[in-house]
Amino acid sequence: MSDDVRHKLGEAGERLAAEHLERRGFVILERNYRTRWGELDLVAFDGRVLSFCEVKTRRAGGAYGTALEAVSRAKQAQVRRIASQWLAARGRNRPYAAVVRCDAIGVTVDAGGRMVSLEHLEGAF
């Protein structure tokens, strides 16, 4: 699979994950926040919860396991490090949140790019 196809698959999964969060009352504060340590897929806020979301997308029937299985311990540590950087960079210019958490969202799509399933693990790591 070429990088371009994988990139488009990832973008589609992030769009579907953002739409899911918005349906649940979240506002997307940031997409694809980049640092020297990597990238945060989505930062979302619902007035009480500030969620740093790692989104993984897979094709149904693929050979690489489920989307959520791709959120390794190393990826979890990376997301936490980048989330800390995001919080520090925003300082007082970020919303007050009673809860700050790291979520994992796994999106599975069929060969036509239509969503087959979406799993959202709140406070996954």
N, C-alpha and C positions, 0 to 999 in steps of 0.2 A: 504494500500500500504506500503510495507516495505521500510525502509530507503535506502536499496541498490537500489531498483527500482527507487525511487525518486532521488537518487544521480546520477544514470545513465541518467535519464531524464534531470536533470540539466546540466550534462556534455555535453550531445548532444545539448541542447539549446545553451550553451556557445560556442560550436564549430561552430554551424550554425551562431550565431551572429558574431563571429570573422571572419568567411568567408565572411559574408555580409560587414563588415567594410573593410576588405582587398580589396574586389571588388570595394569599393568606394575610394580607395587610401590611406587608413590608414595602419599604421604599428602597430601591437600589441606590446606594450612595456612591458606589464605585464599581467599575468593571475592569478587570485585567490590570490591577495595580502592580507595577513592576518595581523591583528593587534589585540590588546586586545578588540577593539570595534566591531570586525567582519571582513568581507572580502569584497574586491572590486572584482567584477567579471572580468572586463577587463579595461585596461588603453590603450588608442589608440591615435596615433598622425599622422596627415597628412601633417605636414610641417607648418601648420598655427593653427590648432585646436588640443587642448589636451582634450580628452574626457574620462571621468570616467563613465563607463557603468554598469548599473544594468541590469542584464538579468533575465527574468522570463520565465519559460517554462511551458506550460500546454498541456494536451491531449485534442484533439477536442471532444466536447460533454461532457466534465467533469463537475462536479457539483460545481466547485469552481470559476466560472466566468472567465473572460478573463485574460490573462497573465499580462497585464499592470495594471489591477485592483489590483493586488497583491503588487504593489509598493506603500505602505502606507506612510503616513506622517512620521511615526517613521523610516521606512526604508530610506526615503529620507534624514532625519537628520543624520542617521547612515552613509550613503554613503558620505555626505558632510564632516562629521568628519573624516572619513578614508581618503578621498581625501586630506584633509588638512594635515594629517599625512604623506601621500605619498609625497606631495610637500615638506614638511619640511625635510623628510628623504633624499630626492634626492638633495636638495639644488642646488648648481650650476651644478650638474651632471645630470640635466634634460634638455630636449630641451626647447628653448624659444618658447612660444606659444602666438600668438596675442589674441587667444580666449581660455578660459578654461571653460568647461561646464560639466554638469552632464546629461547624456542621459539615457533613459530607452528603452530597447529592449524587446519586447514581442514575444515569439516564440510559435506557436501552431503546434503540431505534431499529426499525426493520430496514430491508434493502432499499425501500423507497424513501427513507429518511423520516418516516412517521413514528411518533413515540409509541413504544410498546409498553414501557413501564417507567416509573420514576419513583425512586426510593429516597426519602429525606431522613437522615439520621441527625436529630437535633443533639447538640453537645456530644458529637461522635468521638471527639478526642480533645 
